[in-house]
Each structure stands twice: as structure tokens, then as C-alpha cells.
Amino acid sequence: MARRPALILTALSAALVVVGCARMGLDFWAADGATARVLLEIRGVRLGVAMTVGVAFAVAGVLLQALLRNPLAAPDVLGLSAGAGLGVMAVAFAGYQAGQGIAHVGAWSAPAALVGGLGAMALVYAFGQRRGLVEPVSLVLVGVVVSILCGSATELLKNLMPDQGAALGRLLIGAIRDVPVARVAWAASAVAAGLGVAMVLARAIDAASLPEDEARSVGVRVGALRLVLFVVAGVLTAAAVVLTGPLGFVGLIAPHVARFAVGPGHRALVPAAALLGAALVVLADACSGLLDTGSGPMPVGILTSVVGGPLLIWLLRREFRGGAGGRTV
């Protein structure tokens, strides 16, 4: 049994390779050299974006669930994604007011997404408590409200633009599109750093799942750990939102499937969720290309929401069955 997580991680890695190869396609071999290079470059960038975003949302979901001891926690459910999207839209609106055009996001988009995501999460955490305890169902309800408020503020800023935000529309609806390679590179670097921090802290995260007195007795500084997890989850979400906008439920689906496959230990759970998240988004991107409605491929965020929505309802029903208020932390 000790080798089971390693075998599953190997299988997940192989599955990701297969899905990635399928997304790249083989038809470029029939093209001339110049066309083949263009196809490889375009599809390679899209594949890199999809993998980066999938890893980011999945690992952020794992960290948020550990931070809050809440199986319902995810960047989109708790408002991080919507807050990050509002931050990007605010930068775009400020750029328009400064005369930089209607589709300019600039270098400030990443810091704005980070501030927006962390700010939204702080509000959810503050208002999702009762008598100092965080209740899972209350947290989700507050997260939904904060997401709606951030979404409404984003729509307000879009409608104040001369094109009503059409130039930035696909950025904020969860679509994988062509982005500059430099932006993909820095986002991938941030995600790799966040993944590395999560792996380093895996044993401490396991210990923090114990009652706080027991966690402290084994040397875990619970307060500092929660702060680090909070910031890392925000960085991962911000990096993903800057690339594709919010993607629904990736941060909820991947951790739960990974936990079922490899168990709750975070040394195996974190990489398993990362691989599953990457494979899920790559597969959704490939499927979106087959669902061209005439105005372009269907946004990936729609497909992930169609799958993730029923999962969230099932998890909520399970929480309600477990007690009127669910678990508290």
C-alpha cells in the first residue's frame, strides 16, 4: 500500500502526457515546415496556459481546504477568483481613463489580481464566522455573496467602457486564448514557486489538521502557517486569473478526486491535485475546440462549471446531512 500513491501519481502523469499530446494534435506533420512551426507554437502556448492554470487552481483549492478545514473551499466558491477578476478589470478601467486604450491591462494586472483576490478572501473569512468559529456552509454562502458583489462591480466597470468591456470579455469569462509568452512564463514561475511551497509545507499542513493544541505540541506554528497558505493560495489564483480569467470549480473538483485517489496526506495530495487540475483544463480546452458555436470556441470556464456545479450541490447536501451548521474550525 505504501507504493500506491506513487503508482497513482505515475498514472496521472501519463494521463496528462496523453491529454497534452491529444491537445497538440498530429495534423501538423502533414503541413509544410513553416505551417508546422506556427501550429506547434500556437498550440504549445495554449497547452502551457492550460496546464499552468489547472495546476494553480487545483493547488489553491487544496491549500484553502487545508487552511479552513473545509471540503467546500475553492478559489471560485470563496470569491478569490471573482475578486482577482475585479482587480484586473479595475486596472483595465484605470488604463482607459489614463488614455491607454480599452484593452490595456499592463504590468499592474498581476498585483491588482492578487490584491483583489486576497481582499475578497479576507471578507469571506471575516463574515463567515460565528462566535469566532468558521462554519463551512456559512463560509460558502458568504463566498457566493462576495462573488456576486465582485462580479457586479466588474460588470459596472465594463459598462463604463466605450465598448462595454467587449475587448476584455474573454479575459474575464474563463477562456484560454493566445497570450504573450512572457506573461505565461512569469505566471508559470509563480505557480511553480507556489507548488514548491505547498510541497515543502506538506507535513506541517498534515499536522495542522489536528486540534491546534496538538499541532503546536509537534512544533507547528499554526497562525504563521495559515498566513502563508492564505498568501500562496492568493498568488496562485491571481496568476491563473491573469492568464484566463476565472475558471469555475477546477479548484474544487481536482482536490476531491485526488483525495479519493491518494488519501489525505498532502505530500501525495498536492502533486496529485496539480496533475489532475492540469489534465482537466487541458481536456476542457480540447473539448471547447470541438464546440465552436460560430463565434469562436466555447469558453473553457463554461465546461468546468457544468461539471463542477453538480459536485458542489452534492457536497453541500452532504454537509447539511452532517449537521445543521456543518463542521466548525
KAWO-V605823 format. One record per backbone hydrogen bond with DSSP energy under -0.5 kcal/mol. CO is the residue of the C=O (numbers start at 1). NH is the residue of the N-H. Records with the same first field share a line. If there is no record, write none. Layout:
CO->NH + NH
This chain:
1->4 + 5
3->7
4->8
5->9
6->10
7->11
8->12
9->13
10->14
11->15
12->16
13->17
14->18
15->19
16->20
17->21
18->22
19->23
20->24
21->25
26->29
27->30
28->31
32->36
33->37
34->38
35->39
36->40
37->41
38->42
39->43
40->44
41->45
42->46
43->47
44->48
45->49
46->50
47->51
48->52
49->53
50->54
51->55
52->56
53->57
54->58
55->59
56->60
57->61
58->62
59->63
60->64
61->65
62->66
63->67
64->68
65->69 + 70
70->73
74->78
75->80 + 81
76->79
79->83
80->84
81->85
82->86
83->87
84->88
85->89
86->90
87->91
88->92
89->93
90->94
91->95
92->96
93->97
94->98
95->100
96->99
103->105
106->109
107->111
108->112
109->113
110->114
111->115
112->116
113->117
114->118
115->119
116->120
117->121
118->122
119->123
120->124
121->125
122->126
123->127
124->128
126->129
128->135
130->133
133->130 + 135
134->329
135->139
136->140
137->141
138->142
139->143
140->144
141->145
142->146
143->147
144->148
145->149
146->150
147->151
148->152
149->153
150->154
151->155
152->156
153->157
154->158
155->159
156->160
157->160
158->161
161->164
163->166
165->168 + 169
166->169
168->171 + 172
169->172
170->173 + 175
174->301
175->177
180->184
181->185
182->186
183->187
184->188
185->189
186->190
187->191
188->192
189->193
190->194
191->195
192->196
193->197
194->198
195->199
196->200
197->201
199->202
201->205
202->206
203->207
204->208
205->209
206->209
207->210
211->215
212->216
213->217
214->218
215->218 + 220
216->219
219->221
220->222
221->225
222->226
223->227
224->228
225->229
226->230
227->231
228->232
229->233
230->234
231->235
232->236
233->237
234->238
235->239
236->240
237->241
238->242
239->243
240->243 + 244 + 245
241->245
244->174 + 175
247->250
249->252 + 253
250->254
252->256
253->257
254->258
255->259
256->260
257->261
258->262
259->263
265->268 + 269
266->270
268->272
269->273
270->274
271->275
272->276
273->277
274->278
275->279
276->280
277->281
278->282
279->283
280->284
281->285
282->286
283->287
284->288
285->289
286->290
287->290 + 291
288->291 + 298
291->293
296->293 + 295
299->302 + 303
300->304
301->305
302->306
303->307
304->308
305->309
306->310
307->311
308->312
309->313
310->314
311->315
312->316
313->317
314->318
315->319
316->320
317->321
318->322
320->323
325->137
327->136
